[in-house]
Amino acid sequence: QVQLVESGGGLVQPGGSLRLSCAASGSIASINVMGWYRQAPGKERELVAGLTSGGSTNYADFVKGRFTISRDNAKNTVYLQMNSLKPDDTAVYYCNANVRRVGQWQYIGYWGQGTQVTVSS
């Protein structure tokens, strides 16, 4: 089985920064994409940023220029550096990874448990 564990969430002031981490563990052969989604109260879950193993990135318009996604392929870990945070960034942030398990050919998606980010004065 594959597990994703997020960390780094918390309460910050508007304009502040947080760095989220997500580590994947288990019987992992490879991960071709890792990313971050978020879900705010009353809203649907939405993509924040994604990053392939080859280095291609995809950012939602609402975070471009403020957030940076990166990963350590050797550690199966993805990071989200969040700068210039706004109250509208308040949400539960979920890590997602497209994982090929040892002995398997297919990639399937896994989700972390989520970490709360609250931006408030």
N, CA, C and O of each residue as an XYZ file, in Angstrom:
484
protein
N       0.844     -1.184      0.000
C       0.000      0.000      0.000
C       0.884      1.239      0.000
O       2.035      1.202      0.433
N       0.323      2.333     -0.492
C       1.015      3.607     -0.574
C       0.352      4.583      0.374
O      -0.873      4.659      0.455
N       1.171      5.323      1.082
C       0.671      6.349      1.983
C       1.300      7.688      1.628
O       2.483      7.762      1.298
N       0.501      8.739      1.698
C       0.977     10.100      1.520
C       0.712     10.861      2.811
O      -0.404     10.842      3.332
N       1.724     11.522      3.321
C       1.608     12.252      4.566
C       2.017     13.697      4.341
O       3.155     13.978      3.967
N       1.084     14.611      4.570
C       1.349     16.038      4.429
C       1.757     16.637      5.764
O       1.398     16.138      6.830
N       2.508     17.709      5.678
C       2.874     18.466      6.857
C       3.152     19.907      6.447
O       3.339     20.205      5.268
N       3.176     20.781      7.422
C       3.547     22.165      7.181
C       2.418     23.159      7.206
O       2.658     24.363      7.109
N       1.192     22.696      7.331
C       0.082     23.613      7.397
C       0.040     24.340      8.721
O       0.768     24.009      9.657
N      -0.825     25.336      8.786
C      -0.963     26.099     10.005
C      -1.655     27.413      9.767
O      -2.264     27.640      8.722
N      -1.550     28.274     10.754
C      -2.161     29.595     10.722
C      -1.093     30.637     10.427
O      -0.064     30.694     11.101
N      -1.343     31.453      9.424
C      -0.413     32.513      9.064
C      -1.168     33.800      8.800
O      -2.368     33.792      8.523
N      -0.447     34.902      8.890
C      -1.008     36.208      8.581
C      -1.066     36.424      7.075
O      -0.264     35.846      6.341
N      -1.991     37.237      6.606
C      -1.962     37.603      5.192
C      -0.601     38.161      4.798
O      -0.007     38.964      5.516
N      -0.127     37.719      3.649
C       1.196     38.096      3.204
C       2.303     37.184      3.682
O       3.448     37.311      3.248
N       1.977     36.274      4.563
C       2.962     35.357      5.095
C       3.219     34.182      4.182
O       2.708     34.109      3.064
N       4.028     33.261      4.686
C       4.459     32.120      3.897
C       4.343     30.833      4.685
O       4.444     30.821      5.912
N       4.133     29.763      3.966
C       4.181     28.417      4.497
C       4.832     27.510      3.474
O       4.781     27.768      2.272
N       5.434     26.462      3.956
C       6.004     25.445      3.089
C       5.375     24.102      3.454
O       5.572     23.592      4.556
N       4.628     23.546      2.527
C       4.001     22.256      2.718
C       4.888     21.154      2.165
O       5.579     21.333      1.162
N       4.855     20.022      2.831
C       5.596     18.858      2.386
C       4.665     17.666      2.313
O       3.710     17.561      3.083
N       4.945     16.783      1.394
C       4.191     15.547      1.263
C       5.159     14.440      0.902
O       5.832     14.499     -0.127
N       5.223     13.444      1.741
C       6.106     12.316      1.518
C       5.290     11.067      1.219
O       4.374     10.715      1.961
N       5.630     10.415      0.140
C       4.993      9.163     -0.239
C       5.856      7.996      0.222
O       7.080      8.024      0.099
N       5.211      6.992      0.744
C       5.933      5.816      1.207
C       5.135      4.566      0.885
O       3.939      4.628      0.600
N       5.811      3.439      0.935
C       5.185      2.169      0.633
C       5.926      1.442     -0.467
O       7.097      1.711     -0.735
N       5.233      0.528     -1.094
C       5.827     -0.279     -2.156
C       5.761      0.469     -3.480
O       4.960      0.142     -4.356
N       6.603      1.462     -3.609
C       6.574      2.372     -4.743
C       7.674      2.022     -5.728
O       8.850      1.949     -5.371
N       7.277      1.809     -6.958
C       8.241      1.633     -8.034
C       8.619      2.968     -8.661
O       9.796      3.234     -8.903
N       7.617      3.807     -8.924
C       7.865      5.116     -9.497
C       6.647      5.992     -9.305
O       5.535      5.505     -9.101
N       6.877      7.299     -9.373
C       5.823      8.293     -9.310
C       6.040      9.249    -10.470
O       7.084      9.895    -10.562
N       5.063      9.340    -11.347
C       5.262     10.196    -12.514
C       4.752     11.619    -12.319
O       5.169     12.525    -13.041
N       3.871     11.829    -11.369
C       3.401     13.169    -11.079
C       3.005     13.256     -9.613
O       2.430     12.323     -9.053
N       3.317     14.376     -9.010
C       2.852     14.700     -7.673
C       2.293     16.111     -7.722
O       2.748     16.951     -8.497
N       1.310     16.353     -6.890
C       0.715     17.664     -6.911
C      -0.047     17.984     -5.656
O      -0.155     17.179     -4.730
N      -0.573     19.194     -5.658
C      -1.336     19.707     -4.535
C      -2.694     20.180     -5.010
O      -2.813     20.859     -6.030
N      -3.701     19.815     -4.264
C      -5.059     20.296     -4.448
C      -5.500     20.972     -3.165
O      -4.884     20.796     -2.114
N      -6.557     21.736     -3.256
C      -7.102     22.334     -2.050
C      -8.612     22.367     -2.129
O      -9.201     22.362     -3.209
N      -9.216     22.400     -0.970
C     -10.663     22.479     -0.874
C     -11.025     23.431      0.249
O     -10.731     23.179      1.417
N     -11.659     24.512     -0.118
C     -12.122     25.500      0.837
C     -13.571     25.223      1.193
O     -14.278     24.558      0.436
N     -14.022     25.722      2.332
C     -15.421     25.521      2.707
C     -16.371     26.010      1.625
O     -16.250     27.135      1.142
N     -17.302     25.168      1.254
C     -18.278     25.528      0.251
C     -17.798     25.468     -1.179
O     -18.540     25.829     -2.092
N     -16.579     25.023     -1.395
C     -16.027     24.950     -2.736
C     -15.608     23.527     -3.072
O     -15.410     22.690     -2.191
N     -15.480     23.281     -4.356
C     -15.006     21.990     -4.826
C     -13.489     21.917     -4.707
O     -12.795     22.933     -4.679
N     -13.005     20.696     -4.637
C     -11.565     20.511     -4.629
C     -10.985     20.948     -5.969
O     -11.540     20.637     -7.023
N      -9.873     21.665     -5.924
C      -9.292     22.219     -7.130
C      -7.786     22.023     -7.139
O      -7.142     21.956     -6.092
N      -7.250     21.935     -8.323
C      -5.810     21.795     -8.481
C      -5.116     23.088     -8.101
O      -5.535     24.173     -8.503
N      -4.059     22.965     -7.329
C      -3.196     24.093     -7.007
C      -1.961     24.068     -7.892
O      -1.660     25.051     -8.568
N      -1.254     22.967     -7.891
C      -0.043     22.836     -8.683
C       0.303     21.368     -8.850
O       0.023     20.546     -7.977
N       0.908     21.051     -9.971
C       1.377     19.710    -10.233
C       2.767     19.733    -10.817
O       3.190     20.720    -11.419
N       3.475     18.632    -10.632
C       4.857     18.537    -11.087
C       5.143     17.103    -11.491
O       4.959     16.180    -10.697
N       5.594     16.912    -12.724
C       5.956     15.588    -13.195
C       7.375     15.250    -12.776
O       8.145     16.117    -12.363
N       7.702     13.976    -12.892
C       9.054     13.545    -12.563
C      10.083     14.165    -13.488
O      11.250     14.292    -13.120
N       9.663     14.556    -14.691
C      10.555     15.196    -15.634
C      10.717     16.682    -15.447
O      11.520     17.308    -16.138
N       9.965     17.265    -14.517
C      10.133     18.670    -14.208
C       9.095     19.606    -14.788
O       9.215     20.820    -14.623
N       8.088     19.093    -15.456
C       7.034     19.950    -15.989
C       6.084     20.364    -14.882
O       5.673     19.540    -14.065
N       5.738     21.637    -14.856
C       4.866     22.168    -13.821
C       3.552     22.647    -14.408
O       3.457     22.984    -15.588
N       2.559     22.667    -13.567
C       1.248     23.178    -13.915
C       0.687     23.886    -12.694
O       0.530     23.275    -11.636
N       0.385     25.177    -12.835
C      -0.119     25.974    -11.734
C      -1.508     26.493    -12.047
O      -1.808     26.867    -13.180
N      -2.338     26.509    -11.039
C      -3.603     27.201    -11.161
C      -3.354     28.699    -11.285
O      -2.386     29.227    -10.738
N      -4.235     29.374    -12.008
C      -4.057     30.805    -12.222
C      -4.003     31.584    -10.912
O      -3.289     32.582    -10.814
N      -4.739     31.144     -9.925
C      -4.834     31.920     -8.695
C      -3.599     31.825     -7.814
O      -3.518     32.514     -6.798
N      -2.634     30.986     -8.180
C      -1.406     30.893     -7.388
C      -0.154     31.234     -8.176
O       0.938     31.267     -7.609
N      -0.286     31.486     -9.457
C       0.888     31.792    -10.269
C       1.591     33.038     -9.747
O       0.969     34.067     -9.486
N       2.895     32.915     -9.605
C       3.687     34.006     -9.080
C       3.785     34.041     -7.580
O       4.569     34.818     -7.034
N       3.011     33.221     -6.893
C       3.030     33.192     -5.432
C       3.486     31.848     -4.878
O       4.203     31.797     -3.878
N       3.075     30.765     -5.522
C       3.399     29.432     -5.041
C       4.412     28.778     -5.965
O       4.443     29.047     -7.166
N       5.231     27.925     -5.396
C       6.205     27.171     -6.165
C       6.170     25.717     -5.739
O       6.278     25.405     -4.553
N       6.021     24.835     -6.705
C       6.031     23.412     -6.420
C       7.395     22.840     -6.780
O       8.002     23.229     -7.778
N       7.858     21.930     -5.970
C       9.117     21.252     -6.226
C       9.027     19.840     -5.677
O       8.111     19.514     -4.923
N       9.974     19.013     -6.056
C       9.953     17.641     -5.563
C      11.355     17.086     -5.478
O      12.271     17.524     -6.175
N      11.491     16.125     -4.616
C      12.705     15.353     -4.483
C      12.340     13.939     -4.898
O      11.743     13.192     -4.123
N      12.695     13.576     -6.106
C      12.299     12.277     -6.631
C      12.882     11.119     -5.822
O      12.232     10.091     -5.635
N      14.098     11.295     -5.350
C      14.735     10.237     -4.576
C      14.004      9.968     -3.269
O      13.996      8.841     -2.774
N      13.393     11.001     -2.717
C      12.676     10.869     -1.460
C      11.171     10.726     -1.645
O      10.431     10.611     -0.668
N      10.719     10.733     -2.889
C       9.283     10.669     -3.175
C       8.519     11.726     -2.392
O       7.478     11.450     -1.796
N       9.046     12.917     -2.405
C       8.483     14.013     -1.640
C       8.232     15.211     -2.536
O       9.059     15.550     -3.383
N       7.099     15.843     -2.348
C       6.753     17.051     -3.073
C       6.537     18.172     -2.071
O       6.043     17.951     -0.966
N       6.913     19.377     -2.473
C       6.815     20.544     -1.617
C       5.978     21.616     -2.307
O       5.896     21.670     -3.534
N       5.377     22.443     -1.512
C       4.671     23.607     -2.021
C       5.070     24.803     -1.180
O       4.665     24.930     -0.024
N       5.867     25.679     -1.773
C       6.228     26.926     -1.118
C       5.147     27.944     -1.415
O       4.895     28.274     -2.573
N       4.515     28.436     -0.378
C       3.377     29.323     -0.505
C       3.763     30.686      0.056
O       3.966     30.835      1.261
N       3.862     31.665     -0.812
C       4.210     33.024     -0.425
C       3.046     33.960     -0.706
O       2.123     33.630     -1.450
N       3.113     35.121     -0.101
C       2.082     36.148     -0.295
C       0.688     35.581     -0.102
O      -0.208     35.795     -0.919
N       0.524     34.868      0.975
C      -0.737     34.182      1.214
C      -1.876     35.165      1.449
O      -1.708     36.218      2.064
N      -3.024     34.786      0.941
C      -4.232     35.579      1.047
C      -5.278     34.822      1.848
O      -5.222     33.595      1.931
N      -6.223     35.527      2.434
C      -7.305     34.819      3.126
C      -8.030     33.806      2.250
O      -8.492     32.777      2.742
N      -8.132     34.092      0.954
C      -8.791     33.161      0.045
C      -8.016     31.870     -0.152
O      -8.547     30.905     -0.702
N      -6.767     31.842      0.291
C      -5.990     30.612      0.227
C      -6.355     29.640      1.338
O      -5.906     28.494      1.333
N      -7.152     30.082      2.275
C      -7.558     29.218      3.371
C      -8.300     28.002      2.835
O      -9.300     28.131      2.129
N      -7.804     26.837      3.173
C      -8.369     25.596      2.670
C      -7.635     24.428      3.304
O      -6.607     24.594      3.959
N      -8.183     23.257      3.093
C      -7.443     22.037      3.361
C      -6.676     21.687      2.103
O      -7.258     21.576      1.023
N      -5.389     21.515      2.237
C      -4.526     21.206      1.109
C      -4.209     19.719      1.108
O      -3.773     19.158      2.113
N      -4.434     19.100     -0.026
C      -4.251     17.666     -0.179
C      -3.132     17.366     -1.164
O      -3.039     17.965     -2.235
N      -2.311     16.446     -0.782
C      -1.280     15.943     -1.672
C      -1.850     14.823     -2.528
O      -2.648     14.014     -2.056
N      -1.445     14.783     -3.767
C      -1.836     13.726     -4.680
C      -0.608     13.211     -5.414
O       0.267     13.987     -5.800
N      -0.548     11.905     -5.601
C       0.555     11.307     -6.332
C       0.040     10.204     -7.228
O      -0.789      9.389     -6.824
N       0.540     10.186     -8.448
C       0.233      9.132     -9.396
C       1.356      8.106     -9.311
O       2.479      8.362     -9.746
N       1.047      6.963     -8.755
C       2.062      6.020     -8.298
C       1.946      4.693     -9.020
O       0.854      4.150     -9.186
N       3.094      4.180     -9.448
C       3.176      2.803     -9.901
C       3.792      1.994     -8.776
O       4.920      2.257     -8.359
N       3.068      1.029     -8.295
C       3.560      0.201     -7.211
C       4.500     -0.885     -7.722
O       4.455     -1.270     -8.890
N       5.335     -1.360     -6.838
C       6.250     -2.441     -7.178
C       5.459     -3.644     -7.675
O       4.503     -4.080     -7.034
N       5.863     -4.170     -8.811
C       5.204     -5.329     -9.385
C       3.987     -5.023    -10.226
O       3.352     -5.938    -10.750
N       3.647     -3.751    -10.364
C       2.482     -3.342    -11.131
C       2.903     -2.538    -12.357
O       3.966     -1.918    -12.373
N       2.056     -2.557    -13.378
C       2.310     -1.797    -14.588
C       1.580     -0.458    -14.600
O       2.053      0.509    -15.197
N       0.453     -0.410    -13.953
C      -0.375      0.776    -14.040
C      -0.030      1.788    -12.959
O       0.488      1.438    -11.899
N      -0.327      3.048    -13.250
C      -0.259      4.122    -12.272
C      -1.667      4.378    -11.740
O      -2.640      4.399    -12.493
N      -1.749      4.568    -10.444
C      -3.006      4.947     -9.828
C      -2.770      6.117     -8.880
O      -1.663      6.327     -8.383
N      -3.831      6.866     -8.647
C      -3.724      8.041     -7.820
C      -3.958      7.756     -6.350
O      -4.819      6.958     -5.983
N      -3.174      8.424     -5.514
C      -3.313      8.346     -4.070
C      -3.436      9.745     -3.498
O      -2.905     10.710     -4.047
N      -4.141      9.833     -2.392
C      -4.373     11.100     -1.712
C      -3.855     11.063     -0.296
O      -3.934     10.040      0.384
N      -3.326     12.184      0.141
C      -2.997     12.345      1.540
C      -4.223     12.717      2.347
O      -5.313     12.892      1.802
N      -4.034     12.835      3.644
C      -5.151     13.113      4.536
C      -5.530     14.584      4.571
O      -6.603     14.935      5.063
N      -4.677     15.434      4.064
C      -4.926     16.863      4.043
C      -4.293     17.577      5.213
O      -4.159     17.022      6.303
N      -3.906     18.815      4.973
C      -3.376     19.668      6.020
C      -4.044     21.036      5.918
O      -4.181     21.593      4.829
N      -4.451     21.559      7.047
C      -5.198     22.809      7.074
C      -4.262     23.997      6.949
O      -3.263     24.100      7.660
N      -4.600     24.885      6.038
C      -3.925     26.173      5.904
C      -4.955     27.258      6.163
O      -5.984     27.328      5.490
N      -4.672     28.093      7.132
C      -5.566     29.187      7.470
C      -4.804     30.497      7.395
O      -3.773     30.665      8.045
N      -5.315     31.417      6.604
C      -4.698     32.727      6.428
C      -5.661     33.758      7.003
O      -6.742     33.988      6.461
N      -5.259     34.362      8.087
C      -6.149     35.270      8.790
C      -5.342     36.226      9.647
O      -4.257     35.896     10.125
N      -5.896     37.422      9.833
C      -5.301     38.386     10.739
C      -5.630     38.072     12.188
O      -5.202     38.794     13.089
